[in-house]
């Protein structure tokens, strides 16, 4: 007799606790193969196709399109033929977003089928023995990094942290190689809690008002910005700069043979040079350890507006890239953002953000820091303005630069020095050449 297996919404990683059903890819009665995608869901990070770990006939689906399900809720049931051995799929990819469910966060083309990936026997045994919430929840027990996987292997520890709102990335594990143990999470829970926020009361709305659920990407953005404002004592400084020479240098570069260089790429290269001089701005604050953590690499986020809302893709190791490489990566990530194909790994692990709000036709802004980073450089529109150049009034291309920074990691001297260096490079690109 066939055995009916229930497949539940797996832990999709990155601290996500729920997902919204966007589109069912199978119907009741369909025959599915092991690791075949059965549903497309939207998380706070990206659109994801979820593969089923069982092969057989779909006997039930749970949830209509548009329904939001928590991790661990039933998705489908599958009648598995007699003699077949059901097997949860907790497969570690060798690249992409770390240890993830098969096909999740690594393939942007979304094919109709996923090829199964071989896994070590030890990991397979651990997945089979784990509780139901453990599907795809195994993590690499490597030392924690700002952009790497969370060093916790137990799904019970993950669930304990998730149920109690504990940020695992903020913890320092007491286990081997920094592995986060249950005792580490319980120690946080025993610590004195901050004063509870007043319970929210529904807002009275006039007749005809439209209510839009604050969930998915919009909800994730709201929570992250609110947390930034709660935790980070931010300050902003700004300066106007003459960008005429920078624009002339870009025009000369693009007149030569080879790929075109974007203004954003040049500004990004200037940022990485400035961060090498002022590394305190490429850091994060570890509240659990009461330490400032200066980060060795610049993973540069950049704000991108999409139909789904504002997202911040991340360019890895921006400090080692040329303007040409930066231009190509900005273009690749922007296209993925536009088509909704960014993976969670493309949106996490940033250490510094470059926000070009000049594309909206505005001169200045005081942006909110992208938590848990320590700073963000804002760039306004580059526009012709009267400017005193070499003692004479002239029309020059002027841009306003603003730096919002975490006052815990540095004082105004470092922030002002960083911003002044960026402005000097914008006004005279030769200044940048001296530091390359």
RODO-250119 format. One record per residue (C-alpha): x, y, z; residue number from 1; residue in one letter. Coordinates in Angstrom, 2 decimals. Layout:
N
+---------+---------+---------+-----+----+
!    east !   north !      up !   i ! aa !
+---------+---------+---------+-----+----+
!       X !       Y !       Z ! NUM !  a !
...
+---------+---------+---------+-----+----+
END
This chain:
436
+---------+---------+---------+-----+----+
!    east !   north !      up !   i ! aa !
+---------+---------+---------+-----+----+
!    0.00 !    0.00 !    0.00 !   1 !  x !
!    1.24 !    3.50 !   -0.75 !   2 !  x !
!    2.42 !    5.51 !    2.21 !   3 !  x !
!    1.09 !    9.08 !    2.50 !   4 !  x !
!    3.89 !   11.49 !    3.41 !   5 !  x !
!    3.29 !   15.04 !    4.59 !   6 !  x !
!    5.71 !   17.72 !    3.35 !   7 !  x !
!    5.86 !   20.86 !    5.49 !   8 !  x !
!    7.13 !   24.33 !    4.65 !   9 !  x !
!   10.86 !   23.99 !    5.36 !  10 !  x !
!   13.13 !   26.43 !    7.13 !  11 !  x !
!   14.20 !   28.61 !    4.20 !  12 !  x !
!   17.13 !   30.06 !    6.12 !  13 !  x !
!   18.19 !   33.68 !    6.71 !  14 !  x !
!   15.97 !   33.89 !    9.81 !  15 !  x !
!   12.75 !   33.66 !    7.79 !  16 !  x !
!    9.73 !   32.41 !    9.72 !  17 !  x !
!    6.95 !   32.47 !    7.12 !  18 !  x !
!    6.27 !   32.62 !    3.40 !  19 !  x !
!    3.33 !   33.50 !    1.17 !  20 !  x !
!    2.06 !   31.07 !   -1.45 !  21 !  x !
!    2.36 !   32.80 !   -4.82 !  22 !  x !
!    1.69 !   29.97 !   -7.28 !  23 !  x !
!    1.10 !   26.25 !   -7.04 !  24 !  x !
!    3.21 !   24.33 !   -9.56 !  25 !  x !
!    1.34 !   21.02 !   -9.10 !  26 !  x !
!   -2.28 !   19.97 !   -8.65 !  27 !  x !
!   -3.88 !   17.16 !   -6.66 !  28 !  x !
!   -3.43 !   13.96 !   -8.66 !  29 !  x !
!   -0.18 !   15.04 !  -10.30 !  30 !  x !
!    2.81 !   12.71 !  -10.18 !  31 !  x !
!    5.90 !   14.42 !   -8.74 !  32 !  x !
!    9.52 !   13.38 !   -8.69 !  33 !  x !
!   11.93 !   13.75 !   -5.78 !  34 !  x !
!   13.21 !   17.36 !   -5.60 !  35 !  x !
!   10.63 !   18.61 !   -8.11 !  36 !  x !
!    9.45 !   22.18 !   -7.32 !  37 !  x !
!    5.83 !   22.05 !   -6.18 !  38 !  x !
!    5.08 !   25.62 !   -5.09 !  39 !  x !
!    6.44 !   29.13 !   -5.56 !  40 !  x !
!    6.48 !   31.20 !   -2.39 !  41 !  x !
!    7.46 !   34.76 !   -1.58 !  42 !  x !
!    9.49 !   35.44 !    1.53 !  43 !  x !
!   10.69 !   38.72 !    2.94 !  44 !  x !
!   13.87 !   38.17 !    0.93 !  45 !  x !
!   12.97 !   36.75 !   -2.47 !  46 !  x !
!   10.73 !   34.55 !   -4.61 !  47 !  x !
!   11.52 !   30.87 !   -4.01 !  48 !  x !
!   10.50 !   27.61 !   -5.67 !  49 !  x !
!   10.20 !   24.90 !   -3.00 !  50 !  x !
!   11.14 !   21.35 !   -4.08 !  51 !  x !
!    9.40 !   18.33 !   -2.57 !  52 !  x !
!   11.59 !   15.65 !   -0.94 !  53 !  x !
!    9.17 !   12.84 !   -1.88 !  54 !  x !
!    8.26 !   11.19 !   -5.16 !  55 !  x !
!    4.73 !   10.00 !   -5.76 !  56 !  x !
!    1.16 !   11.25 !   -6.32 !  57 !  x !
!   -0.02 !   14.56 !   -4.80 !  58 !  x !
!   -3.04 !   13.80 !   -2.62 !  59 !  x !
!   -3.64 !   17.21 !   -1.00 !  60 !  x !
!   -2.50 !   20.83 !   -1.05 !  61 !  x !
!   -2.72 !   23.14 !    1.97 !  62 !  x !
!   -3.31 !   26.84 !    1.46 !  63 !  x !
!   -4.64 !   28.90 !   -1.41 !  64 !  x !
!   -2.51 !   31.27 !   -3.45 !  65 !  x !
!   -2.02 !   34.43 !   -1.40 !  66 !  x !
!   -2.08 !   32.54 !    1.92 !  67 !  x !
!    0.80 !   33.14 !    4.33 !  68 !  x !
!    2.12 !   30.01 !    6.07 !  69 !  x !
!    4.57 !   29.71 !    8.97 !  70 !  x !
!    7.63 !   27.50 !    8.73 !  71 !  x !
!    6.59 !   23.96 !    9.68 !  72 !  x !
!    3.02 !   24.24 !    8.36 !  73 !  x !
!    1.86 !   21.46 !    5.98 !  74 !  x !
!    2.28 !   22.22 !    2.26 !  75 !  x !
!    1.25 !   19.02 !    0.48 !  76 !  x !
!    0.79 !   15.29 !    1.05 !  77 !  x !
!    2.24 !   12.73 !   -1.34 !  78 !  x !
!    1.31 !    9.09 !   -1.73 !  79 !  x !
!    4.63 !    7.27 !   -2.00 !  80 !  x !
!    4.57 !    3.89 !   -3.72 !  81 !  x !
!    5.16 !    0.72 !   -1.73 !  82 !  x !
!    8.82 !   -0.18 !   -1.40 !  83 !  x !
!   10.09 !    3.35 !   -2.00 !  84 !  x !
!   11.97 !    5.03 !    0.76 !  85 !  x !
!   10.90 !    8.62 !    1.58 !  86 !  x !
!   13.81 !   10.89 !    2.16 !  87 !  x !
!   13.85 !   14.51 !    3.37 !  88 !  x !
!   16.06 !   16.68 !    1.18 !  89 !  x !
!   18.52 !   18.67 !    3.27 !  90 !  x !
!   21.26 !   19.22 !    0.74 !  91 !  x !
!   24.24 !   21.53 !    1.13 !  92 !  x !
!   25.12 !   23.50 !   -1.96 !  93 !  x !
!   28.81 !   24.19 !   -2.48 !  94 !  x !
!   28.21 !   27.86 !   -3.29 !  95 !  x !
!   25.52 !   30.51 !   -3.34 !  96 !  x !
!   23.71 !   31.23 !   -0.10 !  97 !  x !
!   25.28 !   28.48 !    2.00 !  98 !  x !
!   23.53 !   25.38 !    3.33 !  99 !  x !
!   20.10 !   25.58 !    1.77 ! 100 !  x !
!   17.23 !   23.51 !    0.47 ! 101 !  x !
!   17.90 !   21.96 !   -2.93 ! 102 !  x !
!   17.73 !   24.62 !   -5.63 ! 103 !  x !
!   17.10 !   27.47 !   -3.17 ! 104 !  x !
!   19.05 !   30.67 !   -3.43 ! 105 !  x !
!   21.51 !   29.48 !   -6.06 ! 106 !  x !
!   19.84 !   29.17 !   -9.48 ! 107 !  x !
!   18.33 !   32.33 !  -10.91 ! 108 !  x !
!   16.88 !   30.75 !  -14.05 ! 109 !  x !
!   14.17 !   28.78 !  -12.20 ! 110 !  x !
!   14.06 !   25.63 !  -14.35 ! 111 !  x !
!   11.07 !   23.31 !  -14.13 ! 112 !  x !
!   13.18 !   20.55 !  -12.56 ! 113 !  x !
!   16.05 !   20.42 !  -10.08 ! 114 !  x !
!   18.79 !   17.83 !  -10.33 ! 115 !  x !
!   19.47 !   16.04 !   -7.06 ! 116 !  x !
!   22.80 !   16.78 !   -5.46 ! 117 !  x !
!   24.78 !   14.10 !   -3.68 ! 118 !  x !
!   25.23 !   14.67 !    0.02 ! 119 !  x !
!   27.51 !   13.20 !    2.66 ! 120 !  x !
!   26.04 !   10.23 !    4.50 ! 121 !  x !
!   26.46 !   11.93 !    7.86 ! 122 !  x !
!   24.40 !   14.93 !    6.78 ! 123 !  x !
!   21.71 !   12.68 !    5.32 ! 124 !  x !
!   21.47 !   10.73 !    8.56 ! 125 !  x !
!   21.23 !   13.94 !   10.56 ! 126 !  x !
!   18.44 !   15.23 !    8.34 ! 127 !  x !
!   16.40 !   12.04 !    8.64 ! 128 !  x !
!   16.76 !   11.98 !   12.41 ! 129 !  x !
!   15.95 !   15.65 !   12.90 ! 130 !  x !
!   12.47 !   16.87 !   13.97 ! 131 !  x !
!    9.97 !   17.99 !   11.36 ! 132 !  x !
!   11.09 !   21.63 !   11.53 ! 133 !  x !
!   14.60 !   20.58 !   10.54 ! 134 !  x !
!   14.13 !   20.22 !    6.78 ! 135 !  x !
!   16.96 !   22.24 !    5.23 ! 136 !  x !
!   17.86 !   23.73 !    8.63 ! 137 !  x !
!   21.31 !   22.22 !    8.93 ! 138 !  x !
!   24.01 !   24.85 !    9.06 ! 139 !  x !
!   27.74 !   24.71 !    8.49 ! 140 !  x !
!   29.43 !   24.74 !   11.92 ! 141 !  x !
!   32.11 !   27.12 !   10.71 ! 142 !  x !
!   33.09 !   30.26 !   12.63 ! 143 !  x !
!   30.44 !   32.97 !   12.25 ! 144 !  x !
!   31.02 !   35.78 !    9.79 ! 145 !  x !
!   28.95 !   38.81 !    8.90 ! 146 !  x !
!   28.22 !   37.38 !    5.45 ! 147 !  x !
!   28.47 !   33.64 !    6.18 ! 148 !  x !
!   26.10 !   31.04 !    7.61 ! 149 !  x !
!   25.01 !   31.19 !   11.24 ! 150 !  x !
!   27.16 !   28.72 !   13.24 ! 151 !  x !
!   24.31 !   26.61 !   14.63 ! 152 !  x !
!   23.55 !   23.05 !   13.57 ! 153 !  x !
!   20.66 !   22.09 !   15.85 ! 154 !  x !
!   17.17 !   22.82 !   14.45 ! 155 !  x !
!   15.92 !   22.91 !   18.05 ! 156 !  x !
!   18.28 !   25.79 !   18.81 ! 157 !  x !
!   17.13 !   27.59 !   15.66 ! 158 !  x !
!   13.49 !   27.14 !   16.64 ! 159 !  x !
!   14.12 !   28.29 !   20.22 ! 160 !  x !
!   15.81 !   31.42 !   18.93 ! 161 !  x !
!   13.13 !   32.09 !   16.30 ! 162 !  x !
!   10.23 !   31.60 !   18.72 ! 163 !  x !
!   11.77 !   34.08 !   21.17 ! 164 !  x !
!   13.02 !   36.67 !   18.70 ! 165 !  x !
!   16.74 !   36.02 !   19.33 ! 166 !  x !
!   19.09 !   37.12 !   16.52 ! 167 !  x !
!   21.53 !   34.21 !   16.15 ! 168 !  x !
!   23.97 !   36.36 !   14.18 ! 169 !  x !
!   24.41 !   38.56 !   17.25 ! 170 !  x !
!   25.47 !   35.63 !   19.44 ! 171 !  x !
!   28.94 !   34.28 !   20.12 ! 172 !  x !
!   28.69 !   30.51 !   20.48 ! 173 !  x !
!   30.38 !   28.69 !   23.34 ! 174 !  x !
!   30.69 !   25.42 !   21.42 ! 175 !  x !
!   33.59 !   24.17 !   19.27 ! 176 !  x !
!   34.67 !   26.74 !   16.66 ! 177 !  x !
!   32.03 !   29.17 !   17.90 ! 178 !  x !
!   29.09 !   26.78 !   17.47 ! 179 !  x !
!   25.93 !   28.25 !   19.03 ! 180 !  x !
!   24.44 !   25.91 !   21.62 ! 181 !  x !
!   21.05 !   25.82 !   23.32 ! 182 !  x !
!   22.69 !   27.18 !   26.48 ! 183 !  x !
!   23.83 !   30.28 !   24.57 ! 184 !  x !
!   20.26 !   31.08 !   23.49 ! 185 !  x !
!   18.87 !   30.37 !   26.95 ! 186 !  x !
!   21.46 !   32.72 !   28.46 ! 187 !  x !
!   20.11 !   35.52 !   26.28 ! 188 !  x !
!   16.55 !   34.70 !   27.31 ! 189 !  x !
!   17.51 !   34.87 !   30.99 ! 190 !  x !
!   19.07 !   38.32 !   30.58 ! 191 !  x !
!   16.98 !   41.34 !   31.69 ! 192 !  x !
!   14.67 !   42.36 !   28.86 ! 193 !  x !
!   14.15 !   45.99 !   27.78 ! 194 !  x !
!   10.90 !   47.71 !   28.64 ! 195 !  x !
!    8.10 !   46.25 !   26.59 ! 196 !  x !
!    6.60 !   48.43 !   23.90 ! 197 !  x !
!    3.05 !   49.57 !   24.37 ! 198 !  x !
!    0.56 !   47.30 !   22.68 ! 199 !  x !
!   -0.39 !   48.61 !   19.27 ! 200 !  x !
!   -3.99 !   49.67 !   18.85 ! 201 !  x !
!   -5.75 !   49.61 !   15.50 ! 202 !  x !
!   -5.84 !   52.95 !   13.71 ! 203 !  x !
!   -9.32 !   54.31 !   13.03 ! 204 !  x !
!   -9.58 !   54.81 !    9.29 ! 205 !  x !
!  -12.25 !   56.79 !    7.42 ! 206 !  x !
!  -14.67 !   55.05 !    5.12 ! 207 !  x !
!  -13.10 !   54.27 !    1.76 ! 208 !  x !
!   -9.57 !   54.01 !    3.12 ! 209 !  x !
!   -7.41 !   51.21 !    1.72 ! 210 !  x !
!   -5.51 !   48.89 !    4.05 ! 211 !  x !
!   -2.35 !   47.24 !    2.71 ! 212 !  x !
!   -0.91 !   44.32 !    4.73 ! 213 !  x !
!    2.53 !   45.15 !    6.09 ! 214 !  x !
!    4.08 !   41.80 !    5.21 ! 215 !  x !
!    6.49 !   40.20 !    2.79 ! 216 !  x !
!    9.18 !   42.52 !    1.48 ! 217 !  x !
!    7.40 !   45.67 !    2.70 ! 218 !  x !
!    7.07 !   44.20 !    6.18 ! 219 !  x !
!   10.72 !   43.11 !    6.25 ! 220 !  x !
!   11.85 !   46.59 !    5.21 ! 221 !  x !
!    9.66 !   48.18 !    7.88 ! 222 !  x !
!   11.03 !   45.93 !   10.62 ! 223 !  x !
!   14.66 !   46.43 !    9.57 ! 224 !  x !
!   14.36 !   50.22 !    9.41 ! 225 !  x !
!   12.52 !   50.34 !   12.73 ! 226 !  x !
!   15.22 !   48.22 !   14.34 ! 227 !  x !
!   17.90 !   50.49 !   12.90 ! 228 !  x !
!   16.26 !   53.54 !   14.45 ! 229 !  x !
!   15.79 !   51.76 !   17.79 ! 230 !  x !
!   19.34 !   50.50 !   18.12 ! 231 !  x !
!   21.64 !   52.82 !   16.18 ! 232 !  x !
!   22.47 !   56.36 !   17.38 ! 233 !  x !
!   22.95 !   57.77 !   13.90 ! 234 !  x !
!   24.31 !   61.12 !   12.79 ! 235 !  x !
!   24.58 !   62.69 !    9.34 ! 236 !  x !
!   27.10 !   65.04 !    7.74 ! 237 !  x !
!   27.11 !   66.28 !    4.16 ! 238 !  x !
!   29.10 !   68.29 !    1.64 ! 239 !  x !
!   28.67 !   69.64 !   -1.89 ! 240 !  x !
!   31.32 !   68.53 !   -4.39 ! 241 !  x !
!   32.28 !   69.59 !   -7.90 ! 242 !  x !
!   31.88 !   66.41 !   -9.97 ! 243 !  x !
!   32.93 !   67.97 !  -13.28 ! 244 !  x !
!   36.31 !   66.24 !  -13.39 ! 245 !  x !
!   34.81 !   62.89 !  -12.37 ! 246 !  x !
!   32.28 !   63.07 !  -15.19 ! 247 !  x !
!   35.02 !   64.05 !  -17.63 ! 248 !  x !
!   37.12 !   61.08 !  -16.50 ! 249 !  x !
!   34.17 !   58.74 !  -16.99 ! 250 !  x !
!   33.56 !   60.12 !  -20.48 ! 251 !  x !
!   37.22 !   59.50 !  -21.36 ! 252 !  x !
!   37.03 !   55.93 !  -20.04 ! 253 !  x !
!   33.89 !   55.21 !  -22.03 ! 254 !  x !
!   35.38 !   56.71 !  -25.19 ! 255 !  x !
!   38.04 !   54.01 !  -25.11 ! 256 !  x !
!   37.42 !   50.42 !  -26.17 ! 257 !  x !
!   35.78 !   48.11 !  -23.65 ! 258 !  x !
!   32.66 !   47.91 !  -21.48 ! 259 !  x !
!   31.08 !   51.16 !  -20.29 ! 260 !  x !
!   31.76 !   52.36 !  -16.76 ! 261 !  x !
!   28.84 !   53.65 !  -14.70 ! 262 !  x !
!   28.94 !   56.60 !  -12.34 ! 263 !  x !
!   27.83 !   54.28 !   -9.56 ! 264 !  x !
!   30.86 !   52.05 !  -10.19 ! 265 !  x !
!   33.24 !   55.01 !   -9.92 ! 266 !  x !
!   31.59 !   56.14 !   -6.68 ! 267 !  x !
!   31.78 !   52.58 !   -5.36 ! 268 !  x !
!   35.52 !   52.43 !   -6.12 ! 269 !  x !
!   35.97 !   55.74 !   -4.31 ! 270 !  x !
!   34.02 !   54.34 !   -1.33 ! 271 !  x !
!   36.21 !   51.26 !   -1.03 ! 272 !  x !
!   39.35 !   53.42 !   -1.11 ! 273 !  x !
!   37.86 !   55.68 !    1.58 ! 274 !  x !
!   36.93 !   52.66 !    3.74 ! 275 !  x !
!   40.52 !   51.44 !    3.54 ! 276 !  x !
!   41.52 !   54.76 !    5.14 ! 277 !  x !
!   38.64 !   54.79 !    7.64 ! 278 !  x !
!   37.96 !   51.11 !    8.43 ! 279 !  x !
!   35.82 !   51.99 !   11.46 ! 280 !  x !
!   32.97 !   52.72 !    9.05 ! 281 !  x !
!   33.14 !   49.17 !    7.64 ! 282 !  x !
!   32.09 !   47.55 !   10.89 ! 283 !  x !
!   29.18 !   46.39 !   12.99 ! 284 !  x !
!   28.32 !   46.51 !   16.68 ! 285 !  x !
!   28.03 !   43.19 !   18.54 ! 286 !  x !
!   25.60 !   44.04 !   21.34 ! 287 !  x !
!   25.88 !   40.60 !   22.95 ! 288 !  x !
!   29.65 !   40.92 !   23.34 ! 289 !  x !
!   29.60 !   44.73 !   23.73 ! 290 !  x !
!   32.22 !   45.03 !   20.99 ! 291 !  x !
!   32.77 !   46.85 !   17.71 ! 292 !  x !
!   33.65 !   44.33 !   14.99 ! 293 !  x !
!   35.74 !   45.76 !   12.15 ! 294 !  x !
!   35.17 !   43.70 !    9.03 ! 295 !  x !
!   38.00 !   42.60 !    6.71 ! 296 !  x !
!   36.11 !   42.85 !    3.40 ! 297 !  x !
!   33.78 !   45.43 !    1.90 ! 298 !  x !
!   30.52 !   43.82 !    0.83 ! 299 !  x !
!   28.92 !   46.84 !   -0.77 ! 300 !  x !
!   25.14 !   47.16 !   -0.80 ! 301 !  x !
!   23.37 !   49.52 !   -3.18 ! 302 !  x !
!   19.77 !   50.63 !   -3.05 ! 303 !  x !
!   17.62 !   49.45 !   -5.97 ! 304 !  x !
!   13.97 !   50.39 !   -6.45 ! 305 !  x !
!   11.80 !   47.62 !   -7.89 ! 306 !  x !
!    8.09 !   47.01 !   -8.41 ! 307 !  x !
!    8.10 !   44.97 !   -5.19 ! 308 !  x !
!    9.76 !   47.79 !   -3.27 ! 309 !  x !
!   13.24 !   48.86 !   -2.20 ! 310 !  x !
!   15.89 !   46.14 !   -2.11 ! 311 !  x !
!   19.61 !   46.34 !   -1.36 ! 312 !  x !
!   21.65 !   43.84 !   -3.42 ! 313 !  x !
!   25.20 !   43.24 !   -2.22 ! 314 !  x !
!   28.42 !   43.27 !   -4.28 ! 315 !  x !
!   30.84 !   40.88 !   -2.59 ! 316 !  x !
!   34.46 !   41.89 !   -2.02 ! 317 !  x !
!   33.97 !   45.25 !   -3.68 ! 318 !  x !
!   37.41 !   46.39 !   -2.47 ! 319 !  x !
!   39.12 !   43.97 !   -4.87 ! 320 !  x !
!   37.06 !   44.90 !   -7.95 ! 321 !  x !
!   37.91 !   47.33 !  -10.73 ! 322 !  x !
!   35.42 !   49.95 !  -11.96 ! 323 !  x !
!   34.73 !   47.69 !  -14.94 ! 324 !  x !
!   34.02 !   44.69 !  -12.70 ! 325 !  x !
!   31.86 !   46.82 !  -10.41 ! 326 !  x !
!   29.83 !   48.09 !  -13.39 ! 327 !  x !
!   29.20 !   44.55 !  -14.58 ! 328 !  x !
!   28.14 !   43.34 !  -11.13 ! 329 !  x !
!   25.85 !   46.33 !  -10.55 ! 330 !  x !
!   24.23 !   45.62 !  -13.91 ! 331 !  x !
!   23.79 !   41.91 !  -13.18 ! 332 !  x !
!   22.26 !   42.44 !   -9.74 ! 333 !  x !
!   20.03 !   45.28 !  -10.95 ! 334 !  x !
!   18.58 !   43.05 !  -13.67 ! 335 !  x !
!   17.93 !   40.26 !  -11.17 ! 336 !  x !
!   16.24 !   42.77 !   -8.86 ! 337 !  x !
!   14.08 !   44.09 !  -11.70 ! 338 !  x !
!   12.90 !   40.59 !  -12.62 ! 339 !  x !
!   12.43 !   39.46 !   -9.00 ! 340 !  x !
!   15.10 !   36.75 !   -9.23 ! 341 !  x !
!   17.47 !   37.92 !   -6.50 ! 342 !  x !
!   18.38 !   35.10 !   -4.12 ! 343 !  x !
!   18.56 !   35.70 !   -0.34 ! 344 !  x !
!   22.35 !   35.45 !   -0.59 ! 345 !  x !
!   22.30 !   38.47 !   -2.95 ! 346 !  x !
!   20.52 !   40.55 !   -0.31 ! 347 !  x !
!   22.40 !   39.72 !    2.88 ! 348 !  x !
!   25.83 !   40.19 !    4.38 ! 349 !  x !
!   26.38 !   43.82 !    3.37 ! 350 !  x !
!   28.91 !   45.84 !    5.37 ! 351 !  x !
!   28.41 !   49.33 !    3.84 ! 352 !  x !
!   25.68 !   50.78 !    1.62 ! 353 !  x !
!   25.86 !   53.25 !   -1.28 ! 354 !  x !
!   22.52 !   54.96 !   -1.89 ! 355 !  x !
!   22.18 !   56.86 !   -5.17 ! 356 !  x !
!   18.93 !   58.73 !   -4.55 ! 357 !  x !
!   19.91 !   61.25 !   -7.23 ! 358 !  x !
!   18.14 !   58.99 !   -9.74 ! 359 !  x !
!   14.88 !   60.26 !   -8.20 ! 360 !  x !
!   15.82 !   63.84 !   -9.06 ! 361 !  x !
!   16.58 !   64.95 !   -5.48 ! 362 !  x !
!   19.68 !   66.64 !   -4.10 ! 363 !  x !
!   19.90 !   65.36 !   -0.53 ! 364 !  x !
!   18.59 !   62.94 !    2.05 ! 365 !  x !
!   19.24 !   61.64 !    5.55 ! 366 !  x !
!   18.91 !   57.89 !    4.96 ! 367 !  x !
!   18.39 !   55.30 !    7.68 ! 368 !  x !
!   21.36 !   52.97 !    8.13 ! 369 !  x !
!   20.89 !   49.46 !    6.75 ! 370 !  x !
!   21.09 !   47.49 !   10.03 ! 371 !  x !
!   23.48 !   46.00 !   11.18 ! 372 !  x !
!   25.88 !   48.10 !    9.13 ! 373 !  x !
!   27.56 !   51.21 !   10.53 ! 374 !  x !
!   27.27 !   53.72 !    7.70 ! 375 !  x !
!   25.66 !   54.68 !    4.40 ! 376 !  x !
!   26.84 !   57.15 !    1.76 ! 377 !  x !
!   24.06 !   59.01 !   -0.03 ! 378 !  x !
!   24.55 !   60.60 !   -3.46 ! 379 !  x !
!   22.23 !   63.26 !   -4.85 ! 380 !  x !
!   21.67 !   64.23 !   -8.46 ! 381 !  x !
!   24.61 !   65.64 !  -10.43 ! 382 !  x !
!   23.34 !   68.95 !  -11.77 ! 383 !  x !
!   24.76 !   72.11 !  -13.34 ! 384 !  x !
!   25.14 !   74.86 !  -10.73 ! 385 !  x !
!   27.07 !   78.10 !  -10.33 ! 386 !  x !
!   30.39 !   77.31 !   -8.61 ! 387 !  x !
!   33.57 !   79.21 !   -7.86 ! 388 !  x !
!   36.29 !   77.42 !   -9.84 ! 389 !  x !
!   39.88 !   78.67 !   -9.80 ! 390 !  x !
!   38.73 !   82.03 !   -8.45 ! 391 !  x !
!   36.07 !   82.53 !  -11.11 ! 392 !  x !
!   32.33 !   81.96 !  -11.09 ! 393 !  x !
!   31.52 !   79.12 !  -13.48 ! 394 !  x !
!   28.83 !   76.57 !  -14.23 ! 395 !  x !
!   29.99 !   73.20 !  -12.88 ! 396 !  x !
!   28.46 !   69.79 !  -12.31 ! 397 !  x !
!   27.72 !   69.70 !   -8.57 ! 398 !  x !
!   26.61 !   66.81 !   -6.37 ! 399 !  x !
!   25.64 !   66.66 !   -2.71 ! 400 !  x !
!   27.18 !   63.79 !   -0.73 ! 401 !  x !
!   25.80 !   62.77 !    2.67 ! 402 !  x !
!   27.14 !   60.25 !    5.17 ! 403 !  x !
!   24.91 !   58.75 !    7.85 ! 404 !  x !
!   26.97 !   56.86 !   10.42 ! 405 !  x !
!   26.66 !   54.96 !   13.68 ! 406 !  x !
!   28.09 !   57.29 !   16.33 ! 407 !  x !
!   29.07 !   54.27 !   18.43 ! 408 !  x !
!   31.74 !   53.14 !   15.97 ! 409 !  x !
!   33.40 !   56.51 !   15.40 ! 410 !  x !
!   33.21 !   60.22 !   16.11 ! 411 !  x !
!   32.74 !   63.15 !   13.77 ! 412 !  x !
!   36.44 !   63.34 !   12.97 ! 413 !  x !
!   36.52 !   59.95 !   11.26 ! 414 !  x !
!   33.13 !   60.47 !    9.59 ! 415 !  x !
!   34.13 !   63.92 !    8.34 ! 416 !  x !
!   37.50 !   62.60 !    7.15 ! 417 !  x !
!   35.81 !   59.82 !    5.20 ! 418 !  x !
!   33.33 !   62.16 !    3.55 ! 419 !  x !
!   36.01 !   64.76 !    2.76 ! 420 !  x !
!   38.19 !   62.11 !    1.11 ! 421 !  x !
!   35.23 !   60.93 !   -1.00 ! 422 !  x !
!   34.53 !   64.53 !   -2.04 ! 423 !  x !
!   38.20 !   65.13 !   -2.89 ! 424 !  x !
!   38.21 !   62.05 !   -5.14 ! 425 !  x !
!   35.01 !   63.21 !   -6.83 ! 426 !  x !
!   36.48 !   66.65 !   -7.46 ! 427 !  x !
!   39.89 !   65.35 !   -8.52 ! 428 !  x !
!   40.01 !   61.67 !   -9.58 ! 429 !  x !
!   43.82 !   61.89 !   -9.47 ! 430 !  x !
!   43.50 !   61.78 !   -5.67 ! 431 !  x !
!   42.04 !   58.29 !   -6.03 ! 432 !  x !
!   44.85 !   57.16 !   -8.31 ! 433 !  x !
!   47.38 !   57.86 !   -5.56 ! 434 !  x !
!   45.69 !   55.30 !   -3.29 ! 435 !  x !
!   45.31 !   52.49 !   -5.86 ! 436 !  x !
+---------+---------+---------+-----+----+
END
